[in-house]
Amino acid sequence: MDLASRSVPTSSKARAADAGCGALLEVNGIEVVYSHVILVLKGVSLSVPRGGIVALLGANGAGKTTTLRAVSNLLRSERGEVTKGSIVYDGQRIERLSPYDLVRRGVVQVMEGRHCFAHLSIEENLLTGAYTGSATGSAASTAASTADAIERVYSYFPRLKTRRASLAGYTSGGEQQMCAIGRALMARPSMILLDEPSMGLAPQVVEEIFGIVHDLNTREGVSFLLAEQNANIALRYARHGYILENGRVVMDGDAESLASNEDVKEFYLGLSRDGRRSFREAKFYRRRKRWLA
């Protein structure tokens, strides 16, 4: 399907709302270095509006996951650090905060590969996401709040309710991805960093998960920064997109303009004005990218 054929249209009213609500997240010219020597991100800048969905596109190794880890401050576990630039969330710089503090402020990352606890049940996995919540109030009120959060997750993922007692390790890839997103929702986030949600999943399941992401955004105002190689589906649901190549943002714009851009269609879908191109023709695209000229 052509990227321009968007099944989730973005109305002018919605775009106007995005423009008026300001940026929730601002990444300003960050550089990331691994092991003190490997420069991976080279001056990346992007913004996510409050209540918006922004897609971070690019090939494997372009720097998408590193960008998300820089925001969630999970770089240290990979011997990485932000050496230049700033990251501002809700008006405050956050690059020196711990991942725990960021979760309490409303920033939660859903890792690539899902990372469910295989030996725990689906419901036990969901409960782990509630441990970072506020500890104020009585034990009874905390239990009631957790129960409400569980039912909220099940309302978006009814399949999880039917599998609530099943060990996560014995569920399908799609159910594990739903569990990972549901676990993030248990922390009641304002922003979810979603890393490669379509990886390894059947197209029908991918459509279902992106539909739920859209529902969470429109019904509850949860903002999303999603890293995705599948430009087709990402640009159908996002309102703005950034394209990363070799650690740099090489193109950005509203999703509709990126979806209709001939370079994007050719380089990421193998499509051109003459129709679908063969892999042999498309694989040399790096030599011809006009945006790198």
N, C-alpha and C positions, 0 to 999 in steps of 0.2 A: 504494500500500500504506500502511496506517495505521502511523504511527510506533510505536504500541504493539505492533505485530507484529514483534518483534525476532528476526531470524534468527541473531543471535549473542548468546545469553542470557548474562547476567552472574550467576554463581552467588553464593550468600551466602558461600561459602568464599572466592571471589576477592575479594569486597568486604571481607571481614574481613582478608584479606592486605594489601589496599590501605591499610586503616585502620591496620594495625600497622607499616607500613614507613616512614611519615613522608613529608614533602614533599621532593622532589628540587629543585623550583623554586618559589620564592615571589616573587610580584610584589606590592609593597606600596604602594598609593596613588600610582602614578606619574602624572606629567603630562609630556606631550611637546609641544614647541613647534617649529614649522618656521619658518625664516628669521627667528627672534627675535620673531615677531609672531603666528603662526597657532597657536592652541591646539587640538590635535587630541585628545589623551587627557586626561581630566579625572578623575584619582583612580582609575585602574584597579587593582584588586587581584584576584589569582587565585593558585591553587597547583596544582601537578602532582605527584601522588604518585610515588614511586619505582616504576617498572614499570607505570605507569598510562597510559591514553589519555584525554586531555581535549580536548573540542571547544570551539572559540571560534566562536560563531555570530553572524550579523548580516548586514544588507544591505550592498550595495556602498557603501563610504565610511563604514562604521560605526567603523572604527579597528582592524580585525583585523590587517591587514598591518603597520600601525604598531606594534602591540603585539609582534608577532614580531620586527620589526626592533629594537625597544628591547631585547629579550632578547639577540639576536645581535649587538647594537651595530653595526648597519649603517645607523643613522640619519644618520651624518655625511655619507654619500655623497648624501643627499637634503637636506642642510642642516637636519637635525633634531637635537634633543638632549633628553635626560631632564632636566627642570628641578626636579622634586620626586619624593620617594619613593625606594624602594630595590628592587633586584633581587638576590635571593639564590639561588645555585645550589650545592647540596651543602654548605650551611653557610657559604658565603663570598660577600660582595658582589662583583658582577661588572660593574656598570654602567660602570666606568672601564677595563675590560680591552679590548684590541683584538680584532677578530673572529678573528684568527689564534690568539691565546691561548685564546679560547673554544673553538675547534675542538680544540685540543690538550687542553682540559679535558673534551671530550666533548659539546659543544653544536654541532650542525650545522643550518643552515637550508636547506631545499629551497625555492627561490624560486618565486613565482607565475609561470607562463608557462614553467617548466622551464629555460630558459637553458642549453641544451646548446651545445657548440662545434660549429657546423654543419659546419665544414671538417675536423673530426677524426672518426675512426671511433668506433663505440660503445665498443670496448675502450680506445681512447686517452682518451676522455672519462672512463671509469671510473678509469683510471690517474691522472688529474689529482687525484682525490680522495684518493690515497695520499700525495701530496707533503707533507701536513701531519703525517704520522705521525712517530713518534720516529725519530731518525737514529742511535740507538745500535746497536751490533753491526756485524758485518762486512757487506761488500757482498753476499756470498752469502746470509747470513741475512736481510738486508733484501729481497733478490729473492725468497727463498722465502716470506717473510711476505706480500709483495705478491701472489705467485701464489696463495697460500692464500686471500687476501682476494677475489681475482677469482673463484675457484671458488665461494666462499661466496655471492657476489652471483649467480652463474649458477645456483646451486642454488635461489635464490628467484625468479629471473627467467630461466627456461630460454629464453624467446623471445629474450633478449638474446644468448645464446650462439650462436644460429643466425644472428644479425645482427651478430656481433662485428666483422666487417671492413667493414660498410656505413658510409658517411658518415652521421653523425647527422642532418644536414640533409635527408636523403632517407628518413628513417624516419617512421612514423606518430606522431601526437600521443601515443598510448598508450605506444609504445615509447620516445619521448623522456621521458615522465614516469617510466617504469621506469628509464631510464638516469640521470635526475636523482636518484632515490631510491637507486639502486645506487651512484652516485658518492658520495653522503653516507655510505653504509655502509662504503665503503673507508677512511674515517677512524676506523672502529670507535667510533661515538658511543654515549654513554649516553642522550642525548636528541636527538630530531629535531624541528625546528620545520617543519611541513609546511603550506605556504601554497596553498590552493585546489587540491588535487590532482585534483578532478573537472572543473576548468574546461576546456571545449571538447572533452570526451571522450564517446564513446558510453556509454550506461548499462552495457552488458556489460563494457566495459573498466574503468569506474569500480568495478564490483563486484569485478573481478579485483584491482585495485590495493589497494582497502580490505581484501580478503582477505589479501593479502601483508602489509599493515601489521599486521593482527591476528596473523598468524603470527610476525612479527618480535617483536611484543610478548610473546606467550605463550611462544615458544621461547627467546628470547635476552634478554628483560627490557628491551628498548629502550623508553624512555618517549617518548610523542608528545604534542605540543601542536599540534593541527591547526586551522587557520583554514578555515572552509568555509561557503559559502552554502547548500549542500544539507543542510538540517537532517535530512531523512529518513535518508539513509545515515550521516551523521555520528553521530547518536544511536543508530544500531544497533550501532556498533562502539565508541563511547566509553563510559566509565563515569561521567563527570561532564561537565557542560557549563556554559558561561557565554554569556550573550547580551549583545552590545554594541549600543548605540544612541547615535549622536552622541557617541562617545568615552567613554561611561560603561557600566559593567556594570549592567544593569537587572534581570537575573534570573539565578540560577544554581541548580543542584541536580543530583542524580544523573540520569543519562540517562533512566532509566525514568520518573521523575516529570515531567521536561520533555517526554518523548515523549507522555505522556498529558494534558499541560496543554492546556486548550481554547484559551487565547490563543496559545500557540506553534503549535498546529495551524492556527488560523485565520490568523494573521499571516504564517506562513512557508510554509504549504502551501495556503492558500485553502480549508481544511476547517472545518466547524463541526458542531454536533450534527445539523444538517439536511442534511449532506453537503457536497459540493464547491461552493464559491461562485464566482460569476463574477468576472472581473477588475474589472468596474465596481463590484461590491460590495466587493471586497477592497482596492482601491487607496486607500481613505480610512482605512485602519487606523490611521494615525498619530494621528488625532484621538481614537481610542477606546482606546488602550492603557492598560489599568488600571494597569500597573506604573509608568507615568510620572505617574500622578495624585499 
